[in-house]
Every structure is written in structure tokens, then in C-alpha cells.
Amino acid sequence: MIIFQNLIPTYRVNFFEYLRSKPEDKITIFSGQDSFDQTVVADKNFIVNHELKNSYLFKRKLLIYRGIWYTLFKVEVLIFELNPRNITAWIFLIIRKFFNLKTVLWGHAWSRSGKNSKSEFLRHFMRTLATSIITYTESQAEELKGKMTKKDIKSSSNAIYFKHQMSTDISTDKKNIIYVGRLVVEKKIRFLYLTFKEILPELPDDVNLVIIGSGPEKEFLERDILKEKLHNRVALIEPLFTYDDLKKYYDNSLVSVSPGYVGLNIIQSFSFGVPMVFSRSESHSPEIEAAIENLNSISFETDSIKDFKECLLNIYLNKNYWINRREEILVECKNKYSIERMAQPFLDYLN
């Protein structure tokens, strides 16, 4: 089996290492070093079996993999990302379908714009060419089965950590608000920062905002933190990726936040048993299915500083409730969003 990826970011390393460790020499990883979104970077330490040469066309609107034609008939199963912008995937799908060879698509069932997006007819045609489809979430798999009743569709819920890694701390000294992710406009990091400045007089003096990540918005944050003399209340930390490195920050936080769209950050937060406050009406990634209002998360009215403030204050007013919820949040995450569970649909193709 060969799996093709535009790049492998650090949060995917554990998953691919686990896949390669199970049936030795039966899974080969082909990956490039960049993607459509240039703010997503490849892990520099992960050694792929074969490095892809990604060639982008029309201002990074389309992609071609170079130097992989010899794999067209090489193995029984090829797995591509489910992305209509990948020209190579289209060519391989069409040729391998003609020869009745197994080609699997892995990714979002729908685009970020949803089932009724303008590109859905293309995505649907691409899905019809695939032998099987692996979606990022169970809910998307069920939705897709309703549309493609005869297609083999599995789910591989996005995960970051192994079951044995996940743990939480239920001591009562939780205090901070934590954000982990890219510092880009779409994630609305300025909105988070400005809300925190407004809410400061209403929070206990030992509550800090911890921001872990990098990106173009970091310059604004650094400048304003210096100007407002908030270096004792807002911590800017370079990206951290290992569970142990992040654990001390999550363990000391009462809540995590997602002021923009929710992605894997919600799964990461729940992997530490930490509840999340997130923006309600965004074009969320499918991982939003993990959110259960008032049990592991609270949503606020999108772009409303007033509602965001109220939700955060509510978390602190009900601090004991949310600390007591941490164990259950963690257990639910272990059961649904572990690397072991994520890998199983891929390993099934080898049996």
C-alpha cells in the first residue's frame, strides 16, 4: 500500500509512524514538503519513504505530483487525499478504475463550504472514481453513505495522540486560558487577544492568556503586548508539538479557546481533558462533531466580544463543574479519537 501526502505536519507524525510499524514493509509513505496553504509546514524530522516533488499551478490553485508514474500499477492499494485540486490524483483514479485497481480517497467528505458548495459536483465525481473512501469523521461517513449507498465508506476520526499518552489533571488550581494553533487571520487571534484585554478587570489576578503558535499575526501581538505592558498576563510561546511539552500548559489551564474555526485543536484540547469555548457560526472542520454543548464545550455568538466574555466568565463561575468534567472529557476522547482507532481503517486494507 502506498499513501500519498502533500506534506506531513508534525501532528501527523505519530500516526504515520504507527502505520509503518504495524505490518513491516507493507505501507510506503510518499510525501512532499509543502501544501496549498503555505502556513502549514512539514515536519523536518520525519523521514518519508519517498519524497514527492509538488508542482503548483495557477497561483497554487492546482497540484501535480512529479516522479510517481512508476507507482501506477506497482501495488494493490493507492491512497490519495480527497482533493479535486490534485491533477495527479484524477489521472491515477481514472486509469486505475479502468483496470479495476483499488484506489482510496482520504479526507473531508465535503469542502469547507459544505455539501452545497459550488465544487461539490467535482468532489462527487472524484468520489465515484474511487474504490473506497475514508472520511475524517464518523458523521461525515454516515452522511456520505446516504448519498453513495453502494460505495465502501469508512471513517478514520482525526487524532493526535495514542491512548496511553492521554491523561488529565483534576487538581483545583486551574486558572489559565489557552490557545494552541496557527497565528493567522482566519483563526481570529486578534479577536481573542482584544477580548482578553477587555475581560481582564473581571478575572482573578492570576489568570493569564497562553498563546502557543506562530504565524503572521504574531508581530501584532508582540507589539501590542509591549505597548500595553501585558507581558505578565499574556504569554506568547513558540509552537510545541509533543504531548509532554504541551501537557504542563494544558494542565494549568481551565479552558481552551477557538475564536475562529475549529479544527484539530478541539481534539487536542480534549486529549488533555480540557473543555473548549469556541465560535459558533464558523466554517468549522469536521472535528467539530466532538463538541457537546455544556459537557465538553461552550459556544459563543460569532464575532461577539460580549458573548465571548460571558462564556469565559461562566467557565470561571462554574470552575469546579468543569474541573470535575475533565475525566469524562478525556475518556470520551480516548474512546473515539486515538491514533490506534484512526489507523484501523488503513490497516484493514492489508487484510
C-alpha distance (Angstrom), angle and dihedral (degrees) to the residues before:
residue distance angle dihedral
M1 . . .
I2 3.81 . .
I3 3.82 123.2 .
F4 3.81 118.2 -161.5
Q5 3.82 120.6 -155.2
N6 3.80 131.4 175.0
L7 3.80 86.7 -138.6
I8 3.79 139.1 -25.5
P9 3.82 113.0 -123.9
T10 3.78 120.2 -156.8
Y11 3.81 93.9 -100.7
R12 3.83 89.2 61.5
V13 3.83 96.7 50.2
N14 3.82 96.4 89.3
F15 3.79 90.5 50.6
F16 3.80 95.9 52.0
E17 3.79 93.5 42.0
Y18 3.80 88.8 52.4
L19 3.82 91.6 50.0
R20 3.78 92.4 50.7
S21 3.80 92.6 47.1
K22 3.81 96.6 56.7
P23 3.82 108.1 63.3
E24 3.79 102.1 18.0
D25 3.81 116.6 -128.8
K26 3.80 92.6 -2.5
I27 3.82 97.5 99.2
T28 3.79 121.6 56.8
I29 3.81 123.5 -171.0
F30 3.81 121.2 -147.7
S31 3.80 113.1 -173.5
G32 3.78 141.2 162.6
Q33 3.79 129.6 -147.1
D34 3.81 102.6 -116.3
S35 3.79 142.8 35.2
F36 3.80 141.6 -156.7
D37 3.81 88.9 -85.9
Q38 3.79 105.4 58.9
T39 3.82 92.7 -161.6
V40 3.82 88.0 70.3
V41 3.80 108.1 82.0
A42 3.78 133.9 -164.8
D43 3.78 122.0 -113.5
K44 3.79 106.9 -104.4
N45 3.80 96.5 -152.1
F46 3.80 101.5 49.6
I47 3.80 110.6 98.5
V48 3.80 112.5 -146.2
N49 3.79 121.3 -155.2
H50 3.81 90.9 -123.3
E51 3.79 128.5 8.2
L52 3.80 116.3 -131.1
K53 3.78 123.4 -139.9
N54 3.81 105.4 -135.3
S55 3.79 115.5 -157.2
Y56 3.80 116.2 -170.5
L57 3.79 123.7 -158.0
F58 3.82 135.5 -163.5
K59 3.80 96.9 17.5
R60 3.83 93.2 -42.1
K61 3.80 94.0 -50.9
L62 3.83 94.2 122.6
L63 3.80 134.9 30.8
I64 3.79 136.8 -151.3
Y65 3.82 125.4 -171.3
R66 3.80 111.3 -142.2
G67 3.78 127.1 -152.0
I68 3.82 99.8 20.3
W69 3.80 102.7 101.1
Y70 3.80 91.6 106.4
T71 3.82 88.2 66.9
L72 3.83 93.5 60.3
F73 3.83 93.3 98.0
K74 3.81 98.1 10.0
V75 3.82 102.1 102.9
E76 3.78 138.5 19.9
V77 3.83 96.4 -115.8
L78 3.81 129.9 38.7
I79 3.80 121.4 -178.9
F80 3.82 122.2 -158.6
E81 3.79 131.7 178.0
L82 3.80 112.2 -97.7
N83 3.79 96.2 -114.3
P84 3.84 122.8 130.1
R85 3.82 89.5 -155.0
N86 3.81 90.8 71.4
I87 3.83 106.7 92.9
T88 3.80 93.4 -173.7
A89 3.80 91.4 56.5
W90 3.83 90.0 53.9
I91 3.81 92.7 51.6
F92 3.81 93.8 47.2
L93 3.80 92.2 46.2
I94 3.80 93.4 52.4
I95 3.81 95.9 45.5
R96 3.79 95.8 43.1
K97 3.81 92.0 47.3
F98 3.81 88.9 55.2
F99 3.81 89.2 54.1
N100 3.82 92.8 41.9
L101 3.81 93.7 -117.5
K102 3.79 122.5 153.6
T103 3.81 114.6 -102.5
V104 3.80 119.4 171.1
L105 3.81 128.0 -160.5
W106 3.81 119.1 -150.4
G107 3.78 125.7 -168.7
H108 3.80 146.2 54.5
A109 3.79 113.0 -3.6
W110 3.80 88.4 -146.3
S111 3.78 134.0 24.2
R112 3.81 119.5 -101.9
S113 3.83 87.2 -94.4
G114 3.81 91.2 62.6
K115 3.79 137.9 -122.1
N116 3.80 94.0 -41.2
S117 3.78 97.7 51.2
K118 3.80 120.6 134.5
S119 3.80 90.5 -112.5
E120 3.81 95.3 52.8
F121 3.81 94.2 98.3
L122 3.82 88.8 57.6
R123 3.80 93.3 46.0
H124 3.79 90.1 48.4
F125 3.80 92.9 50.6
M126 3.80 89.2 48.9
R127 3.82 90.3 51.1
T128 3.82 91.4 51.6
L129 3.82 89.8 58.3
A130 3.81 92.8 55.1
T131 3.79 123.1 89.7
S132 3.79 91.1 -144.5
I133 3.79 138.9 2.3
I134 3.80 129.7 -144.1
T135 3.81 114.8 -162.7
Y136 3.78 128.1 -161.0
T137 3.81 94.4 -120.8
E138 3.79 141.1 29.5
S139 3.80 92.6 -122.5
Q140 3.80 92.1 55.2
A141 3.80 90.6 48.7
E142 3.81 90.7 53.3
E143 3.81 92.1 46.9
L144 3.80 91.1 49.8
K145 3.80 92.9 48.2
G146 3.79 87.1 58.9
K147 3.79 89.8 57.3
M148 3.81 98.9 37.2
T149 3.79 104.3 35.3
K150 3.82 96.2 171.9
K151 3.80 98.2 43.9
D152 3.83 122.7 102.4
I153 3.81 102.3 -117.4
K154 3.80 126.0 176.7
S155 3.78 133.1 174.0
S156 3.78 126.8 -131.1
S157 3.78 105.5 -176.2
N158 3.78 110.8 -144.3
A159 3.79 112.1 -104.7
I160 3.79 136.7 172.1
Y161 3.82 105.7 -169.3
F162 3.79 142.0 42.4
K163 3.79 119.6 -109.9
H164 3.79 92.7 -112.4
Q165 3.81 91.2 54.5
M166 3.78 96.8 55.5
S167 3.79 117.0 96.1
T168 3.78 139.4 141.7
D169 3.78 139.5 -150.3
I170 3.82 117.6 -130.0
S171 3.79 98.8 -175.7
T172 3.79 112.7 128.8
D173 3.81 98.7 -121.4
K174 3.82 94.6 91.5
K175 3.78 111.9 135.5
N176 3.81 118.7 142.3
I177 3.80 134.6 91.5
I178 3.81 111.4 -133.8
Y179 3.80 133.6 -160.9
V180 3.81 120.6 -175.5
G181 3.78 120.4 -176.8
R182 3.76 147.1 66.3
L183 3.79 117.2 -32.8
V184 3.80 96.4 -130.4
V185 3.81 133.2 133.9
E186 3.83 93.5 -107.9
K187 3.80 90.2 60.2
K188 3.85 90.2 56.1
I189 3.77 94.6 -135.4
R190 3.84 91.8 161.1
F191 3.79 89.4 56.7
L192 3.81 89.4 54.0
Y193 3.79 93.0 47.8
L194 3.82 94.8 47.1
T195 3.82 91.0 47.7
F196 3.79 90.6 51.3
K197 3.82 90.5 51.9
E198 3.80 90.1 53.2
I199 3.78 94.7 47.1
L200 3.82 96.5 45.8
P201 3.85 96.0 96.5
E202 3.82 89.5 55.3
L203 3.79 96.8 48.7
P204 3.81 127.7 80.4
D205 3.80 112.8 -92.5
D206 3.79 93.5 -112.5
V207 3.83 95.6 56.1
N208 3.80 111.2 107.6
L209 3.79 134.6 -179.2
V210 3.81 111.7 -122.8
I211 3.82 115.7 -162.6
I212 3.80 116.6 -172.9
G213 3.78 116.8 -173.9
S214 3.77 147.0 58.2
G215 3.77 138.1 -112.5
P216 3.80 144.8 109.1
E217 3.82 94.5 -55.6
K218 3.79 92.0 62.1
E219 3.81 93.0 83.7
F220 3.82 91.6 58.8
L221 3.81 91.5 48.2
E222 3.80 93.9 49.4
R223 3.79 91.8 48.2
D224 3.80 95.6 48.1
I225 3.81 95.0 42.9
L226 3.81 88.2 55.0
K227 3.80 92.5 45.6
E228 3.83 94.2 48.4
K229 3.83 93.3 39.5
L230 3.80 91.6 -125.6
H231 3.81 98.2 140.2
N232 3.82 89.0 116.1
R233 3.81 92.2 54.8
V234 3.83 104.5 34.8
A235 3.80 120.6 52.2
L236 3.81 119.3 -163.3
I237 3.79 110.4 -162.0
E238 3.79 129.1 -178.0
P239 3.84 116.1 -113.2
L240 3.79 115.2 -68.6
F241 3.79 121.6 -167.0
T242 3.79 112.7 172.8
Y243 3.78 119.9 88.7
D244 3.80 93.0 -124.7
D245 3.81 93.2 50.9
L246 3.81 92.4 51.2
K247 3.78 96.7 39.2
K248 3.80 97.0 78.4
Y249 3.80 90.5 54.1
Y250 3.79 95.6 46.4
D251 3.82 91.7 43.5
N252 3.79 89.5 56.6
S253 3.83 93.6 47.1
L254 3.79 126.8 88.0
V255 3.79 94.0 -161.9
S256 3.80 142.5 6.9
V257 3.80 123.0 -141.5
S258 3.79 138.5 -147.2
P259 3.82 108.5 -172.0
G260 3.82 91.5 175.5
Y261 3.78 130.9 31.9
V262 3.80 118.7 -26.6
G263 3.79 119.4 -119.3
L264 3.79 133.6 150.7
N265 3.80 88.2 -34.9
I266 3.81 89.0 85.7
I267 3.81 92.2 55.4
Q268 3.79 89.7 47.0
S269 3.80 91.7 51.8
F270 3.81 93.0 48.7
S271 3.83 89.2 48.4
F272 3.82 85.3 69.2
G273 3.81 93.7 40.3
V274 3.81 91.3 -111.2
P275 3.84 118.1 143.0
M276 3.80 120.5 -132.3
V277 3.80 135.7 -136.9
F278 3.80 109.2 -153.1
S279 3.80 142.3 175.2
R280 3.81 110.2 -96.0
S281 3.81 107.9 -148.6
E282 3.78 105.0 44.4
S283 3.80 132.0 119.8
H284 3.78 90.0 -99.3
S285 3.77 125.3 -167.9
P286 3.84 113.8 -112.1
E287 3.81 91.4 -96.7
I288 3.80 85.9 82.8
E289 3.82 85.9 86.8
A290 3.83 86.7 79.9
A291 3.82 91.8 65.6
I292 3.82 116.4 100.3
E293 3.79 112.3 -177.3
N294 3.83 114.3 -116.7
L295 3.81 92.0 -1.1
N296 3.79 102.9 69.8
S297 3.80 102.2 -9.4
I298 3.79 148.8 17.3
S299 3.80 124.4 -143.8
F300 3.78 125.7 -148.8
E301 3.80 132.5 -158.3
T302 3.78 107.0 -83.2
D303 3.82 115.0 -100.3
S304 3.81 92.1 -0.1
I305 3.79 109.9 129.9
K306 3.81 88.4 -173.5
D307 3.81 94.2 56.5
F308 3.81 92.8 40.9
K309 3.81 89.7 53.5
E310 3.81 91.6 48.8
C311 3.80 92.0 50.9
L312 3.80 92.5 50.0
L313 3.80 92.4 47.4
N314 3.79 88.9 48.3
I315 3.81 89.1 56.5
Y316 3.81 90.9 54.0
L317 3.81 93.4 44.3
N318 3.82 87.9 54.3
K319 3.78 96.2 38.5
N320 3.81 96.6 138.7
Y321 3.80 92.3 50.5
W322 3.80 92.2 55.0
I323 3.79 94.1 44.4
N324 3.80 89.1 51.9
R325 3.83 89.3 50.5
R326 3.81 93.3 57.5
E327 3.81 96.7 87.9
E328 3.81 92.9 50.9
I329 3.81 92.0 45.8
L330 3.80 88.7 52.8
V331 3.82 95.7 47.1
E332 3.79 92.0 50.0
C333 3.80 90.0 50.3
K334 3.82 92.3 48.9
N335 3.78 90.8 52.3
K336 3.81 96.4 48.9
Y337 3.79 109.7 21.0
S338 3.81 111.2 42.5
I339 3.80 126.8 124.9
E340 3.80 89.2 -120.0
R341 3.79 91.2 59.2
M342 3.80 92.9 41.6
A343 3.82 91.5 54.3
Q344 3.80 98.3 49.1
P345 3.85 98.8 83.8
F346 3.82 89.2 53.9
L347 3.80 93.0 48.5
D348 3.81 89.8 49.7
Y349 3.82 89.4 67.6
L350 3.79 89.4 63.6
N351 3.81 94.3 57.6
